[in-house]
Amino acid sequence: MCSNQTEDAKVNKPVLNVSIVLTLLLLSVLHFKIKPSPSDREIGTYAQGMSNSAEWRGQIAPDFELKTTRGERFKLSENVGTKIIVLNFFATWCAPCRAEMPELNRYFNEHKDGPFLLVGIDSEEKQDRVDAFLSDLNIDLPVAIDEGPVQKQYGAGSLPTTVLIGVDGKVQFYETGALVNANVAFDNLLQQNLQLIKTGRVISSDEYRIQAQKQPALPVRQTQEKSSPEDEYKLDARGTRIVAKMDCPCGCDKKVGACTCKTSTNIKKALAKDDFKSQSDEEIVKALNKRFCTGAM
């Protein structure tokens, strides 16, 4: 009886392996068929961001000062060298930002008693809206509202974007897209920096300020596309029609055409330069909303 079962297993094993391979191949084909291919422009934009992100690792982190929603003052140069600092750029209207926030808050609470600080930086929204967002998700990590300059300093053109600054004052981690597991993202770097603190190999406040003055913003590759403000807002009839009726996703009560936030600026720039071909107004609005709120990576 045992001998027959062994022989059956030997025969069935190759069949099972072939079945697994065929199933995986079928799933891959279905995924390719169902998932829409990104446009050439989307690929270019993502590749540019990835290139900049890689170059920014090891760069001195730009200094800035913001006030938190609790009225506390946060200045980066007063914390660099003594703490591992994580900045999370987000917006309340951004679904991936909302999805990752509880995970970031969990990690913050597990490490806040040590030399670790995680600060959320909201993108140009009103405080009552941000307060409601934090209350709804039971978030207690410190959050500041940026009117635009800090996001620009750190090249955070897509949300969410997360940056870890080590005790050497340099960018050690830069990720665009929602983080699923904060332990995977931060644990190794946290331990490395704790060892640097233990051995006294940290940057001093004075040295950091000197270096930060030389680099007020993360350097952008010279090959990155540049355009004048005039080019960004030359909208055709369809673009003008869309910005007049599209709600600005920054959280204000204005239409894209009337709003001057970074998000509306990017939308108007896209409408002026991209080829949406035969898409309807509704399809274009949906695509623009999706583009400027990056999903999980």
N, C-alpha and C positions, 0 to 999 in steps of 0.2 A: 504493500500500500504506500509506504514512504517513498519507494523507488519510483512509482508512477507519478506521484506529486512532484518529485524532483525533475523528472523528464518533462512534465507539463510546464513547469516553471521555466526550463531552459528554452522551450519552444515559444512560450508567450512573451518572454523578455524582449526579444528583438521586435516583436509585433507592437509591444507597448511603447518602446522607444520611438518607433516610426510614427505611431499615433500622436505622441507628444510633439514631435517635430512638426507634423502636419497641422496640428492644432495651433501651435505658436505661429506658423507661417500664415494660417488663415486669419488669426487675430491681427497680425501685422498688416495684412492686405486690407482688412476691414478698417483698421485705424487710419491707414493712408487714404482710403476712399472717403471716410466720414469726416476726418479733420481737414478743414480748409487750409490750403497752402498759403503761407505768408507772402505778401507782395514783395517785390524787389526793394521797395523803399523801407518796408518794415525790417527786412533782413539787414539792409545797410545801416539803419538806425540802431538796431540791436547789436550788430557787429562793432559799430563805433563806440557804443556804450561799454561793451565788453573790453574793447581795446583800452579805453580810458581807465576803466576800473582796474585793469591789470597794472597799468602804469602808475596809478595813484597809490598802490600799495608801496609803502616805504617813503612816501612823501610826507613832509611835515604837515600836520593838521592845521588848517586856518583857524585863527583865534576869532572869537565872537562873544557877544554878551546878549542875553535875553532875560526877560522876566517870566517866571512860571505862572501858571494859572492861579497858584496860591499866593502870588505876590512876592515870591522869593527871587533873588537875583542869582543868575547863573552865568559865570564867566569862565570860559574854557581854561584860560591861562592860570586861573587860581586852583585848578584841579589836576591839570596835567602833571605827571611826575609822581603823584601820590596815589592816583586811582587809575584803574582801567575804565575807560569811558566808552559807552555805546550810545550812538545817536541814531534814532529811528525817525526818519522823515515820513509823515503820513498825512492823510486827510480823512475826515469823517465820512465823506461820500464814496471813498474807495473801498470796495468790497474785500480785496485781499488784505488791505490794512486792518480792517475790522477782524478778519479771520485770524491774523497772526498776533493781534494785540494781547489776548489772554495768555498766550504762550510766553511772550516777552515779559508780561507782568509777573508770571510765575517765576521766571528765571531771576528777575529783579528782586523779588521778595526772598528767594532762597540765598541770594548773595549780597544783599544790601548791608549786612552787618560787617562785611569785609571791605577792602579797598576797591569797591566796584560800584559804578554808577551808570544807570541806564536812563536816558532822557528822551522823551518823545518830543518831536518838533513838528507841530501842525503847520500846514501850508495855507497861510493867508485866510483863515476863517475867523468868524466872530466867537468871542469867548463863551457866550451862552450855548452855542451849538457844540463847542468842544466839551464844555462841562457836562452837557446832557449825554454825549457820547461816552465819556469816561464813567459817568454814573451808571449808565445802562449796562456797561460791561464790567463794572466793579473794578476799575483800573485805579491803582493808587501810586503808580510810578510818576515821577515829576514830568510835567508836560509844559512846554512853552509854545507860544504862537509866533511864527515867523512871518513878517510882512513881505518876504521875498529875498532879501540879501544873503541870508545864511544858506538857503537852499541853492542859491546861485554860486556861492563860495565853494560848496561841496558838489556841484554838478549834478544835483539830484533832480534831473528832468523828468523822471518817472517815479511813481509811488507804488508801493513803499520802497524806500532805500534805507539800508542799514549800514552804519560805519562803526568800526571798532578802532579806538585810538589807544595805543599802548603807552606804557609809562616812559617810553622813549620819545613821546610826543608825535609819533608817526602813525599814519593810517596802516593798520595791519589786516583789516578785513573790510571789504567793500562789496555789498551785494544788493542788486536790484531785484525785487520780487519778494513775495511773502516767505518768511522763514517757517518751516514746519516744525523743526526741532532745534530749540535754542542750545541744548546741550551739545549737539553735534557741531553747531556753528561756533560756539564760544569756548567750550571747556578747555581744549588744548591751549588756546591763546591765553586764557585766564591763568592756567597753571604756569605757563612760561613767564608771564608778567609778574606773577606772585614771586617766582624765583628771582627775577630781576630786582624786585623790591627788597627781598630778603638779603640779597648780596650788595645792595646799594647802587646798582647799575641803572640809575634813572636820570632823566633830564631834569635840571634845576629850572625853577620858574624863570629866572633871569635869562638863561640860555634859550629856553623855549621862546620867550618873547622876542629875543633877537632874531631867531630863525623865522618865527611867524611873521615878523615885520617884513622880511624879505619875500615872503610868499603869502600874500593876503587871500589867495584862492588857489584851489587845486589847478595845476596847469592843464590846459586843453590842447589836444593835438592840433598842430597847424593845418592838418589836412581836413579837419572838421568843417563841414559846410557852414558858411557864413552868409548872411544876407542883411541888407539894410532895412530899417524899419519901414521904408516906403515899399519895398518889395513884399514884406510880410502882409501888408494890408490891402494889396491890390486885388480885391475880390471881384469876380464876375457876377452876373445877375443871380445865378444859383447860389453862390457863396453868400452874397448879401442877403438873400432871402432866408438862408439857413441860420445865419447868426442873429437875424432879427426875431426868429421864433424859437431858437434852441435855448433851453434853460442852462445857465452856466453851472457846471458840476462842482464848482468850488464851495458851494453851500450858501451862496448869497441869493437874494431874490431877484437878481438881474438876469437879463438875457446875455448871451455870449457877446453880442455886438456892443452892448453898453458896458460890460465889465472889463476892467483893466488888469485882472489878476494874471498870474503866470499861466494858469490852465487855459483861460480864454485866449490869451495871446498865442499859445501853441496851437489851439484849435483854428484860429484865424490864419495862422501861418500855414497850417496843413491845407486848409480850404483854398488858399491862394496858390499853393505850389503843387499839390497832388492831383493826379488824374483819377477821378472817381468813375469815369466812363459813363455807363448807362444806369448806375445805381439810382434808386429813388431817394428823395430827401430823407425819408425815414431810415433807410438803410445807411445813409451817410452819417446821420446823427448817431445811430447805434454804433457804427464803426469808430467814430471819433470818441465817444464815451468809453469804449472798450480800450482804445489805444492809449489813452492818457491815464489809465489806472492799471498798472502792470499786475498780472496774475502770479501765482506761486511758481517758483522756479525749482 
